[in-house]
Amino acid sequence: MVNLSQKILERGSLRVIIEEHENFTSERIEIKNGVNWIPFIGSNDGFSTLNYWSGSKIHSKQYSYLKGTKKKLYFQLNDNDFSLNLDYCLEEDNIIHIRYIILNTRTLTLSKLLVNYAIFLGKDPDYTWVPHMCPGEDYVIGDHVYRSPVVIYRKGKYTFAFIPDLKTLGKNRPFQTFIDFNLKPRDFKGIPQLSYGFGNYNPVNHTLFKHDPYNEWKVEENTDLTFRYYLLFFFEKTESEILKFINNFLWEKFGRKLLYENLHPQVLPYERNVDEGFKAIFERHKYWGNFIINNKKCGGIWQRTWAGRKKKPIEFIKPEMLEDYRKKNTAETASSNSKVHETLNDLIFDPEKVKKFDKHTRRIAFVPRTAEIWNNAWFLNIRTAYSFRYFGELWKNDNLIDKAKRILNTVLSLPRVNGVFPSVIFPASVGSKIKSTINGLKGYLYSDDYHVVDSCLTMYWALKFRKDFNEQNLNILRKSKELIELIEKLQLENGAIPAYINFDFDKNEPIIKEELNSSASSGAPMMFLLEYYKNNEDERILHICEKIAQYIIKKVIPEDKWHDFEPFFSCTQLPLDTYDTYTKSHVMNTLCIYWCAEGFKELYKITKKNYYLEAGERVIAVLSLFQQIWNIPYLNINTFGGFGSQNADAELNDARQGLFVRTYMEYYLLTGKEEYMERGIAALRASWVLQLLKEYEEQCPGNIKGIDTIESVDKGCMYENYGHTGSDFRVPGQITFDWGVGTGSMATAYVKKHFGDLFIDFKEKLIFGIDGLLVKNFEFNEKFVSIIFEQISGKTNILIKAREAPIIPVEIIINGNSIGKHRKDDLEKGIIKY
């Protein structure tokens, strides 16, 4: 191999070596360890880093040195195929920014054009991270799921991370792009590979992405094929340090600017969103029912409806009908082997069929609408009721307060077995004293087994009622205590809490089911237990929680094995032993990540043990990698701030983002890190973007286009996510009020109650606009606080809340006008400016 020239770019302990050979230009990136330089990654033998494929045939080009500076090297190429300018920039001691400016000088037919790196540290890393699973050859990470896109590889002391430059991608995407990370490729002598660039992919297997090397695209002459990316390198850093650095890098580069540039995607004061959502439930869909349990006035929101002008009548299931209805359940759910499931699978990967299906089902009464209430991690009435109670008090609306109390009564009146209770309730009619129930849920499927997670999350929100609204119903504590006694009995030796149980009624003993008996689902019981501890400081509860925490720290965090019910029993239906050997990744779901982040946060607040906060920040760092830190411009919604569900499905702006808002904001309170509060504000903005209101037409045209009921029966409803099929299209039809309107209104209520619309943090000397306020400037003084902000149209009042306000009354000046001096207690309780 003839080496024609060599150029070296070096800074600190990092260097890039570029060598020109007869037919290619090689690249090698090395890090210094003492006196030795250790190769990290570089081009494959006999190839440049940039390659292009026609079918399965790979081509490589030689580019030549042009010039250099202390921080940059420049190369170029001009031949019959391409005009290329390439620059390497050592931005920091551990960050390289690489740009390819490419024009094809003639029309070409290609299947992909990528940078292709060999990983010299071997095929057995100690830790990896990928944004999406790639469990086979030609599986890739499609740019549909570039939420916080990064690939991380760690081996011993050495770690590198790859991040596409989203700013450049946002400006130039003539074709799809993807990342490919493969620890055991069939090509390149089996050396692990990392690739990025332009190439086709299609959604497969609900919902992964696959590249077809024989699906070529025509690249017209002089097509701009520019792309950029970052390579980050770390030496002797922990995974927690690496994840925090990467999240901060992504947020600083791409997220923070969007937060302060304007209020998008918020277009309305949140109270308007909440009001329209409540009207959709109670007035337009009429999806509420009153009933009686044990002589208590109860009620609830029915679980599922469907968008469209025509809707099926609501069916009530009487006890004698329950068995037949259970059998029908498999024919009505997308998580079964039913004909409906087969039909949906046939549709899901064909965008045109999905659109036709969506249009057709909005014209006919398609989905059965049943009077059933769920106490479930997704569809949780009492979580929605938190917002009924808050806004009922705020708006002096006794009807909303009554509905919140009825939902609480429903929860507390359900029959229990050693503390657990049914996940599904069927009132026999409106006003009826007769009901039937289903013990548990596995995704959408009814189960005879109880889901401990569902009972814990339901009682967690009952305890939130007690704390935040001074709810004096003693049954909240009594029923919680019964569940705690069961959890104590269920706890395994390793500290985990099993997810599914049944009972041997002869022996009065629980029967632990194998499914998820040791998993990150244990975070949900930890949340519940610690919320109860605030009411009754029983050291026995702390002992249970610390055992759960140690299980998560030892068994879940090191592998990022974030397993709960959703990947296995919902639409993805993965086997319980799913593992991606091509990237060394487990399937991960964001619900259990959130439960564990919440649990560690509260455990730290109670014990003051720093390692629980450290563990919590490690967990929330993983959650942050599922947040969309940019507005993906090639999709027809504003994605900024939203979240995906898991690393094996394609949802964007999933309704769960409303659950995460307060978690981020409360981590800010503990750490003083602005990024957490900013991410929470962004998630709150994203929580309303899929609401069916004409005001969102500019921000989210893809979610609204073609819906002719947006000003009538479906106004104010919300789809649960966008792009679920892996293509740029909304979720056809399904409306579940607890999962969308419910999560958004709960997040809004919780944030207004605890942080207000404008949050003044005297401790950190920071001010945040939360609801329709864009803070432009502020100043803290011993005697006053001055704030300059822009205000969203239609907002008539501002709730101002503070943390650690001074004892001496402080003057608040807003946009140059004083609103008077205010005492510490008033500021921390909240003052309203009209």
PyMOL commands that set and color helices and strands:
alter all, ss='L'
color gray80, all
select helices_A, chain A and resi 143-145+166-171+188-190+239-261+270-284+319-329+339-348+351-361+381-395+398-413+452-468+475-490+520-533+539-559+566-569+590-607+610-624+657-671+674-686+694-696+701-704+741-754+824-829
alter helices_A, ss='H'
color red, helices_A
select strands_A, chain A and resi 3-11+14-21+25-33+36-42+50-54+57-60+64-68+72-78+82-92+95-104+108-110+112-119+127-129+139-142+151-155+158-164+177-182+193-199+202-204+208-210+217-219+227-235+288-293+296-301+305-306+314-315+369-370+373-374+424-427+435-438+440-442+445-447+450-451+500-504+509-512+579-580+585-586+734-735+758-761+766-769+773-780+784-791+798-803+810-814+817-822+831-833
alter strands_A, ss='S'
color yellow, strands_A
deselect
rebuild
show_as cartoon
